[in-house]
Amino acid sequence: MTVSASTPSTPEVPREETARSYARPLEVITILSVLALDQLSKQIVRQMLPLHETVNLIPGFLDLTHVQNTGAAFGLLNAADFPYKPAVMIGIAAIALVAIAAYGAQLGFHERLARFGLSLILGGAFGNLIDRAVAGHVVDFVDVYWGSSHFWAFNVADAAITVGAILVLLDMIGLGRHHHASHTV
């Protein structure tokens, strides 16, 4: 009696599942582009616009004003002074980055709007984290206002984070998803 060795057949697994990938090239390019544009714009502001100086772009609406934000988003905690504030702000930003990346890793590749939004958020979050780690503050410079009412000064990273968050929220409510009609018999 002869026994032949047989190889068990394995079902074909789609390539996307075999090579565990967390980001598409466009998502990585988006993250790196936001990061580069953010850091470049902040460097230009540091070199060309002295701290607290203003350049009027659109009278009554938009200025460039070089400010330093030692707090969180939208100037929260900017005026607060407590021991180890830079380290606490870096820690909070790092935890937020890990949470955002973990959320993004569990999204399917078909959830394009949310994944693009998260790419914008990650690029912006990395940009602001670099500022906090290197300088202890974030450079903000876009000053939007109407009359005497000023919005908080912000930067490219903040704008990317805001747009990204809006895209994620739109995805959560179903905008941008392809719904397939159910087949009834």
N, C-alpha and C positions, 0 to 999 in steps of 0.2 A: 504494500500500500504506500502510495506516495502522498506526501503532504506538501502542498504548495503554499508558499507565503503570499498572502494577498494584502494589498494595501487598502485600507478602508477608504471609501470614496468620501470626499469632503464636499459639502455644498459650496457653490460659488458665493463668495461674500463680496458685496459691492466695495469698490476701492476706497470709498469715503470711510467705511467702517474699519477696514484693515489698517490703514495708515491713519492713526489717530491724529487729527489735525485740529487745532483750536482756532485758527484764523486763516482766512483767504488772503491772497496777496493784496487785493484792494483794501482790505481792512488794515493790514500792516502798513501799506503806503499811506492810508489816511492818518493813522496814528503818527507816523514819522513826519508827514507833511505838516500836521497841526503843531507838533512839537518844534519842528524847524522854523516855521513861520512865527510861532510864539516867541521863541528864543531870539530870533533875528530882530523882530520888532522891538522887543525889550532892550536889546543891545543898542539899537539905533536911538531909542529914547534916552537911555543912560548916557550916550555919547553926545547927543545933539540938544537935549533939553534939560537944563539944570533942574534940580529937585524943586518942586512947588512952582515952577514957571509954567506959563500957559501960552499956547499959540491958538488963536481963534481961527477955526476953519469955516464954520457956518454961523454967522452972528445970530445970537438968540437961541442956538440949538446944539452946536457941537464944538468942543475945544479939545485940544491935546494938552493934558496937564500931567506932569510927572509927579506921581505920589508913590509912597511905599505903604503897602498893606501888611501889617504884622499879624493881623487877625485871620479870620476864616472868610468864606465867600461873602460878598457884598459888605465887606468891612466889619462883619460881626466880630466882636472881641478885639477890634483894632485898638480901642482906647484902654482896654483892660491890660493891666500889668501884673504879672504874677511870676513866681520863680519857675524857671525852665520853660517859659512860654514857647520859645522856638522848638524845643524838643517835643513838647506836647503837640504843637501844630504839625510837626513832621510826622509824629506817630499817628495822629488822626488821619492825615492825608494818606499815609501808607496803608492803614487799615481800610480806608475807603477804596483805594486802588485794588487791594486784594479782593474785597467784596465785589467790586465791579467786574474784575477779571473772572471771578468764580461764577458770577451770574452769566457773563458772556460765554463761558465755556460750556454751560449747560443748554444754551440756545441751539436750536437746529439751524443748519445752513440755509434752510428755506425762510427763516425769519430775518430777511434782509434789512428791513427798516430798523429793527431793534439792533441788529449787529452793526449797522452803519452808525447809528446813534451812539452805541457803546464805543465804537472806534473814535468818534469825536470826543467823547467824554474822557477816554483813556489818554488821548493825545494831550488834551488840555490839563488833565490832572497831573500827568508827568511833567508838563511844562511848569506848572505852579510849584510842584514838589521840588524840582531842580532849584528854583529860586529860593525856596525856604531853606533847603539844605545848604546852598552855597552862600547866600547872603543874609538869611534870617528873616527875609521879608519878600513879598511879591511886588514886582513893579506893575502898577496900573497907570493907564494914561488916557483912555478914552473917557471923555467927560460929556455926557449927554444931559441937556437941561432944557427947561421951558420956563422962561421968565426967571424967577428966583428959585424955582424948584429943580434941584439937581438929582439925577439918578446916581447911584454909586459909581465911582470910577472903576473901569474894568479894562481887560486886556484881551488879546486874541484867545488865550486859553479859556478865559471865562466865557467868551462868546461861543467857543466850540462846545464847552460843557453845557451851556444853556440850550443851544440848538440840538445837541445830542440828547439831552433829557427830554425835550419836546418830542423828538422822533421816537424815543423809547415809549413815552406815554401814548403817542398816537398808535404805536404798534399794540400796546396793551389794550386799547379800546377797539382794536380790529382794523384800523385803517392800514391799507397797503397789503393786507392779506388776501390771498386768492381763495375765495370760497367756492367749493364745488357743490352744484345742485344735487340734492339727494334724489335718488332714483326710487320712485314708488311703483309698486306693482299693482 
